[in-house]
Amino acid sequence: MEKFKKGAVLITGTTSGVGLNTLKPLIEFGWDIIAVNRSSKRAIDEANKIFKNNEIESINFIEIDLSDLNSVRDGAKEIATRFGNVLKVLICNAAVYKPRLKRPERSSQGFENSMAVNHFGHFLLINLLLESILNSDEKIILNGEISKFIPRITILGTVTANYLELGGKIPIPAPANLGDLSGFEHGFLSPISMANGKKFKPGKAYKDSKLCNMITAQELSKRFTPDKLISNSLYPGCVAKTKLFRNTPWIFRVLFPLFQKFITGGYVSERLAGRRVALVATNEEYARTGVHWSWGNRQKLGKKVFSQKLSQRIIDPYTSSRVWKLTKKLVGLI
Ligand SMILES: NC(=O)c1ccc[n+]([C@@H]2O[C@H](COP(=O)([O-])OP(=O)(O)OC[C@H]3O[C@@H](n4cnc5c(N)ncnc54)[C@H](OP(=O)(O)O)[C@@H]3O)[C@@H](O)[C@H]2O)c1
């Protein structure tokens, strides 16, 4: 029994919202956690507010700023060294959404920042930690039981990145669409700010970055057989009160949760969303590679999870392998 160790889940962005609310269920399921944030101090302060006793001791805080690829490299090195043998799950959760920007913000390497944080940072982190999770101990301990656990990567997707769903067709400012990928082809540096190389639209930049997240989950499922790696994504529901919407107009922040609660019925609490993420990332029921899990946009009590059909923009093999190769080049992996 001694030679087995507790399994560990890495999750990005735990200072608020969905990420913060994923911590408790993960600990309840028996996991150690590697919480990756750009400020460990703020992450610890927030975690201390929700954990009363010594549960927080199951969380290791590592500082990575996903908008800086050098920070991702340093953090990944530390994680691989300290936790390589027990790291079984990566949850890519952190994100920025700044729909009111007039001009693009730039990451440390000069990329448009929402693509840099949401896609490039996570893509590099995944690739740098892939070897660790694939070679981690086959069996781990969860709540005192020895478990055989196939490594898993879970990525937060969204309805607005899936053109097959109503939310994915919203024309304001435009649906997610990577176009001819000329922004990727030409290096994504100023003056380029969009995947398709066209004019900067901040809301679309977010949707495009989430589309890339969902493509990454699909591409991983093609590259690894399900006995080696399970790669999935999810739409946790409309978690309309998280800080993700902090950069929207105040009137939107007031009306959006009410609209989702009483008109569409799509509203989900941060707590429920966090539980959904923890389940999709670690539960046997969700161990199907290439699946995008959803509970739909009408939340009813006891509503069952299902495998959401995805648009060609996400599953097209030619596009996804090009996005993979071009991203590898942009983040310096080739
Ligand atoms: N809310 C929704 O309705 C909804 C719906 C579908 C999908 N999602 C997805 O759910 C995920 C979580 O969103 P949320 O609603 O919980 O948003 P949130 O409360 O704003 O949380 C975002 C997290 O990302 C972190 N982050 C931002 N920039 C970072 C950087 N450069 N480096 C490291 N971490 C960074 C934030 O940390 P700081 O405190 O340092 O900024 C925070 O911890 C996102 O992937 C989002 O796309 C959300």
The ligand as an SDF file (V2000), in Angstrom:
LIG
                    3D

 48 52  0  0  0  0  0  0  0  0999 V2000
  -19.0670   31.9640  -16.6220 N   0  0  0  0  0  0  0  0  0  0  0  0
  -19.6760   31.3220  -17.5780 C   0  0  0  0  0  0  0  0  0  0  0  0
  -20.8730   31.4840  -17.8250 O   0  0  0  0  0  0  0  0  0  0  0  0
  -18.9400   30.3410  -18.4280 C   0  0  0  0  0  0  0  0  0  0  0  0
  -19.6480   29.6240  -19.4110 C   0  0  0  0  0  0  0  0  0  0  0  0
  -18.9580   28.7200  -20.2180 C   0  0  0  0  0  0  0  0  0  0  0  0
  -17.6140   28.5160  -20.0230 C   0  0  0  0  0  0  0  0  0  0  0  0
  -16.9470   29.2310  -19.0630 N   0  0  0  0  0  0  0  0  0  0  0  0
  -15.5130   28.9920  -18.9030 C   0  0  0  0  0  0  0  0  0  0  0  0
  -15.2600   28.6980  -17.5490 O   0  0  0  0  0  0  0  0  0  0  0  0
  -13.9170   29.0540  -17.2310 C   0  0  0  0  0  0  0  0  0  0  0  0
  -13.8720   29.8210  -15.9290 C   0  0  0  0  0  0  0  0  0  0  0  0
  -14.5850   31.0310  -16.0800 O   0  0  0  0  0  0  0  0  0  0  0  0
  -15.2460   31.8000  -14.8690 P   0  0  0  0  0  0  0  0  0  0  0  0
  -16.5870   32.1860  -15.3290 O   0  0  0  0  0  0  0  0  0  0  0  0
  -15.0740   31.0430  -13.6240 O   0  0  0  0  0  0  0  0  0  0  0  0
  -14.3430   33.1460  -14.8680 O   0  0  0  0  0  0  0  0  0  0  0  0
  -13.5500   33.9140  -13.6970 P   0  0  0  0  0  0  0  0  0  0  0  0
  -14.3120   33.8850  -12.4330 O   0  0  0  0  0  0  0  0  0  0  0  0
  -13.2010   35.2360  -14.2940 O   0  0  0  0  0  0  0  0  0  0  0  0
  -12.2360   33.0430  -13.5030 O   0  0  0  0  0  0  0  0  0  0  0  0
  -11.1810   33.1130  -14.4230 C   0  0  0  0  0  0  0  0  0  0  0  0
   -9.9080   32.6140  -13.7780 C   0  0  0  0  0  0  0  0  0  0  0  0
   -8.8520   32.7130  -14.7620 O   0  0  0  0  0  0  0  0  0  0  0  0
   -7.7420   33.3390  -14.1360 C   0  0  0  0  0  0  0  0  0  0  0  0
   -6.8450   34.0090  -15.0720 N   0  0  0  0  0  0  0  0  0  0  0  0
   -7.1300   35.0780  -15.8600 C   0  0  0  0  0  0  0  0  0  0  0  0
   -6.0100   35.4730  -16.4960 N   0  0  0  0  0  0  0  0  0  0  0  0
   -5.0190   34.6430  -16.1160 C   0  0  0  0  0  0  0  0  0  0  0  0
   -3.6360   34.5640  -16.4210 C   0  0  0  0  0  0  0  0  0  0  0  0
   -3.0340   35.4420  -17.2410 N   0  0  0  0  0  0  0  0  0  0  0  0
   -2.9040   33.5910  -15.8480 N   0  0  0  0  0  0  0  0  0  0  0  0
   -3.4790   32.7210  -14.9910 C   0  0  0  0  0  0  0  0  0  0  0  0
   -4.7810   32.7550  -14.6540 N   0  0  0  0  0  0  0  0  0  0  0  0
   -5.5390   33.7170  -15.2080 C   0  0  0  0  0  0  0  0  0  0  0  0
   -8.3720   34.3380  -13.1740 C   0  0  0  0  0  0  0  0  0  0  0  0
   -7.3950   34.7590  -12.2500 O   0  0  0  0  0  0  0  0  0  0  0  0
   -7.1830   36.3180  -11.8030 P   0  0  0  0  0  0  0  0  0  0  0  0
   -7.9680   36.4820  -10.5480 O   0  0  0  0  0  0  0  0  0  0  0  0
   -5.7110   36.4080  -11.5910 O   0  0  0  0  0  0  0  0  0  0  0  0
   -7.6830   37.1670  -12.9270 O   0  0  0  0  0  0  0  0  0  0  0  0
   -9.4660   33.4610  -12.5750 C   0  0  0  0  0  0  0  0  0  0  0  0
   -8.9420   32.6350  -11.5750 O   0  0  0  0  0  0  0  0  0  0  0  0
  -13.3910   29.8360  -18.4440 C   0  0  0  0  0  0  0  0  0  0  0  0
  -12.6110   28.9770  -19.2420 O   0  0  0  0  0  0  0  0  0  0  0  0
  -14.6490   30.2170  -19.2050 C   0  0  0  0  0  0  0  0  0  0  0  0
  -14.4210   30.3830  -20.5760 O   0  0  0  0  0  0  0  0  0  0  0  0
  -17.5840   30.1240  -18.2580 C   0  0  0  0  0  0  0  0  0  0  0  0
  1  2  1  0
  2  3  2  0
  2  4  1  0
  4  5  1  0
  4 48  2  0
  5  6  2  0
  6  7  1  0
  7  8  2  0
  8  9  1  0
  8 48  1  0
  9 10  1  0
  9 46  1  0
 10 11  1  0
 11 12  1  0
 11 44  1  0
 12 13  1  0
 13 14  1  0
 14 15  2  0
 14 16  1  0
 14 17  1  0
 17 18  1  0
 18 19  2  0
 18 20  1  0
 18 21  1  0
 21 22  1  0
 22 23  1  0
 23 24  1  0
 23 42  1  0
 24 25  1  0
 25 26  1  0
 25 36  1  0
 26 27  1  0
 26 35  1  0
 27 28  2  0
 28 29  1  0
 29 30  1  0
 29 35  2  0
 30 31  1  0
 30 32  2  0
 32 33  1  0
 33 34  2  0
 34 35  1  0
 36 37  1  0
 36 42  1  0
 37 38  1  0
 38 39  2  0
 38 40  1  0
 38 41  1  0
 42 43  1  0
 44 45  1  0
 44 46  1  0
 46 47  1  0
M  CHG  2   8   1  16  -1
M  END
$$$$
